[in-house]
């Protein structure tokens, strides 16, 4: 299978390959997320994880609000005890994971351009 064919499949695992989401808009640069992170972000904004889709301009304010609400509801992490990241588990917060998508949606909304992913 070619690299292009793998990219089109979007979120599906093919053997040992980790699949990615590539979000695109004419108002911004591309945003790439791994499948687990992309699935979570899409779920938070009310979209089904799928190999392709669209976030319409009129959906963006509600999607931004949903991501911001999820970040606000995230429990604060305990203070760093000096251990390494692998000992603490996933050291990347939801805030850090969704910030690029929130910024992309803000720019796409201002530019009146949808965000798409997949084929």
C-alpha positions as YAML, in Angstrom:
chain: A
units: angstrom
residues:
- id: 1
  name: UNK
  ca: [0.00, 0.00, 0.00]
- id: 2
  name: UNK
  ca: [1.37, 3.41, -0.91]
- id: 3
  name: UNK
  ca: [1.90, 6.20, 1.59]
- id: 4
  name: UNK
  ca: [-0.87, 8.19, -0.11]
- id: 5
  name: UNK
  ca: [-3.31, 5.30, 0.29]
- id: 6
  name: UNK
  ca: [-2.41, 4.99, 3.97]
- id: 7
  name: UNK
  ca: [-2.97, 8.74, 4.47]
- id: 8
  name: UNK
  ca: [-6.41, 8.55, 2.84]
- id: 9
  name: UNK
  ca: [-7.51, 5.91, 5.33]
- id: 10
  name: UNK
  ca: [-7.05, 8.54, 8.01]
- id: 11
  name: UNK
  ca: [-7.61, 6.80, 11.31]
- id: 12
  name: UNK
  ca: [-7.25, 3.09, 10.72]
- id: 13
  name: UNK
  ca: [-4.30, 1.00, 11.89]
- id: 14
  name: UNK
  ca: [-2.52, -0.88, 9.12]
- id: 15
  name: UNK
  ca: [-0.17, -3.41, 10.67]
- id: 16
  name: UNK
  ca: [2.33, -1.54, 12.84]
- id: 17
  name: UNK
  ca: [1.62, 1.83, 11.19]
- id: 18
  name: UNK
  ca: [0.18, 4.52, 13.43]
- id: 19
  name: UNK
  ca: [-2.44, 6.38, 11.45]
- id: 20
  name: UNK
  ca: [-2.88, 10.11, 11.50]
- id: 21
  name: UNK
  ca: [-5.54, 12.72, 10.98]
- id: 22
  name: UNK
  ca: [-4.60, 15.60, 8.69]
- id: 23
  name: UNK
  ca: [-6.93, 18.55, 9.23]
- id: 24
  name: UNK
  ca: [-6.88, 21.12, 6.43]
- id: 25
  name: UNK
  ca: [-8.38, 24.55, 5.83]
- id: 26
  name: UNK
  ca: [-7.68, 27.23, 3.24]
- id: 27
  name: UNK
  ca: [-7.45, 29.74, 6.11]
- id: 28
  name: UNK
  ca: [-4.67, 27.93, 8.01]
- id: 29
  name: UNK
  ca: [-1.79, 25.54, 7.74]
- id: 30
  name: UNK
  ca: [-2.44, 21.82, 8.09]
- id: 31
  name: UNK
  ca: [-2.78, 20.21, 11.52]
- id: 32
  name: UNK
  ca: [-1.73, 16.60, 12.01]
- id: 33
  name: UNK
  ca: [-2.83, 14.48, 14.99]
- id: 34
  name: UNK
  ca: [-2.35, 10.83, 15.84]
- id: 35
  name: UNK
  ca: [-5.47, 8.70, 15.61]
- id: 36
  name: UNK
  ca: [-6.13, 8.44, 19.38]
- id: 37
  name: UNK
  ca: [-5.82, 12.21, 19.90]
- id: 38
  name: UNK
  ca: [-7.82, 13.00, 16.76]
- id: 39
  name: UNK
  ca: [-10.57, 10.58, 17.82]
- id: 40
  name: UNK
  ca: [-10.79, 12.25, 21.23]
- id: 41
  name: UNK
  ca: [-10.89, 15.78, 19.82]
- id: 42
  name: UNK
  ca: [-13.56, 14.84, 17.29]
- id: 43
  name: UNK
  ca: [-15.61, 13.17, 20.01]
- id: 44
  name: UNK
  ca: [-15.40, 16.26, 22.20]
- id: 45
  name: UNK
  ca: [-16.79, 18.45, 19.42]
- id: 46
  name: UNK
  ca: [-19.60, 16.01, 18.62]
- id: 47
  name: UNK
  ca: [-18.13, 14.51, 15.47]
- id: 48
  name: UNK
  ca: [-17.84, 10.78, 14.90]
- id: 49
  name: UNK
  ca: [-14.26, 9.65, 14.36]
- id: 50
  name: UNK
  ca: [-14.18, 8.83, 10.64]
- id: 51
  name: UNK
  ca: [-11.66, 8.62, 7.81]
- id: 52
  name: UNK
  ca: [-13.04, 11.86, 6.41]
- id: 53
  name: UNK
  ca: [-15.24, 14.72, 7.51]
- id: 54
  name: UNK
  ca: [-15.82, 18.43, 7.74]
- id: 55
  name: UNK
  ca: [-16.26, 21.07, 10.41]
- id: 56
  name: UNK
  ca: [-18.46, 23.75, 8.88]
- id: 57
  name: UNK
  ca: [-17.81, 27.41, 9.66]
- id: 58
  name: UNK
  ca: [-21.10, 27.76, 11.55]
- id: 59
  name: UNK
  ca: [-20.19, 24.75, 13.76]
- id: 60
  name: UNK
  ca: [-16.86, 26.21, 14.89]
- id: 61
  name: UNK
  ca: [-18.00, 28.49, 17.76]
- id: 62
  name: UNK
  ca: [-19.80, 25.57, 19.45]
- id: 63
  name: UNK
  ca: [-16.84, 23.26, 18.79]
- id: 64
  name: UNK
  ca: [-14.40, 25.78, 20.31]
- id: 65
  name: UNK
  ca: [-16.70, 26.12, 23.31]
- id: 66
  name: UNK
  ca: [-16.88, 22.34, 23.73]
- id: 67
  name: UNK
  ca: [-13.09, 22.01, 23.69]
- id: 68
  name: UNK
  ca: [-12.65, 24.89, 26.13]
- id: 69
  name: UNK
  ca: [-15.28, 23.37, 28.46]
- id: 70
  name: UNK
  ca: [-13.51, 20.00, 28.35]
- id: 71
  name: UNK
  ca: [-10.22, 21.66, 29.23]
- id: 72
  name: UNK
  ca: [-11.86, 23.56, 32.11]
- id: 73
  name: UNK
  ca: [-13.38, 20.32, 33.41]
- id: 74
  name: UNK
  ca: [-10.04, 18.48, 33.28]
- id: 75
  name: UNK
  ca: [-8.81, 17.79, 36.79]
- id: 76
  name: UNK
  ca: [-5.64, 19.69, 37.65]
- id: 77
  name: UNK
  ca: [-2.48, 17.60, 37.68]
- id: 78
  name: UNK
  ca: [-0.59, 17.18, 40.94]
- id: 79
  name: UNK
  ca: [2.65, 19.13, 41.25]
- id: 80
  name: UNK
  ca: [5.64, 17.57, 39.53]
- id: 81
  name: UNK
  ca: [7.40, 15.27, 41.98]
- id: 82
  name: UNK
  ca: [10.61, 15.18, 39.95]
- id: 83
  name: UNK
  ca: [9.90, 11.78, 38.36]
- id: 84
  name: UNK
  ca: [10.21, 11.23, 34.66]
- id: 85
  name: UNK
  ca: [7.23, 11.47, 32.32]
- id: 86
  name: UNK
  ca: [6.97, 7.71, 31.80]
- id: 87
  name: UNK
  ca: [6.65, 7.16, 35.56]
- id: 88
  name: UNK
  ca: [3.80, 9.70, 35.76]
- id: 89
  name: UNK
  ca: [1.98, 8.38, 32.69]
- id: 90
  name: UNK
  ca: [0.80, 10.72, 29.96]
- id: 91
  name: UNK
  ca: [2.39, 14.07, 30.78]
- id: 92
  name: UNK
  ca: [0.58, 15.91, 27.98]
- id: 93
  name: UNK
  ca: [-2.56, 17.65, 29.22]
- id: 94
  name: UNK
  ca: [-5.82, 17.93, 27.32]
- id: 95
  name: UNK
  ca: [-5.19, 21.68, 27.13]
- id: 96
  name: UNK
  ca: [-1.93, 21.06, 25.26]
- id: 97
  name: UNK
  ca: [-3.55, 18.54, 22.93]
- id: 98
  name: UNK
  ca: [-6.56, 20.66, 21.90]
- id: 99
  name: UNK
  ca: [-4.87, 24.10, 21.72]
- id: 100
  name: UNK
  ca: [-3.72, 23.66, 18.09]
- id: 101
  name: UNK
  ca: [-7.25, 22.67, 17.02]
- id: 102
  name: UNK
  ca: [-8.82, 25.60, 18.88]
- id: 103
  name: UNK
  ca: [-6.40, 27.99, 17.18]
- id: 104
  name: UNK
  ca: [-7.07, 26.39, 13.80]
- id: 105
  name: UNK
  ca: [-10.83, 26.75, 14.28]
- id: 106
  name: UNK
  ca: [-10.51, 30.38, 15.35]
- id: 107
  name: UNK
  ca: [-8.51, 31.22, 12.23]
- id: 108
  name: UNK
  ca: [-10.72, 29.17, 9.93]
- id: 109
  name: UNK
  ca: [-13.83, 30.78, 11.40]
- id: 110
  name: UNK
  ca: [-12.36, 34.28, 10.95]
- id: 111
  name: UNK
  ca: [-11.49, 33.37, 7.36]
- id: 112
  name: UNK
  ca: [-14.92, 31.80, 6.80]
- id: 113
  name: UNK
  ca: [-13.33, 28.52, 5.67]
- id: 114
  name: UNK
  ca: [-14.34, 24.98, 6.73]
- id: 115
  name: UNK
  ca: [-11.90, 22.43, 8.15]
- id: 116
  name: UNK
  ca: [-11.77, 19.06, 6.41]
- id: 117
  name: UNK
  ca: [-9.93, 15.81, 6.92]
- id: 118
  name: UNK
  ca: [-9.50, 12.67, 4.84]
- id: 119
  name: UNK
  ca: [-9.88, 12.04, 1.12]
...
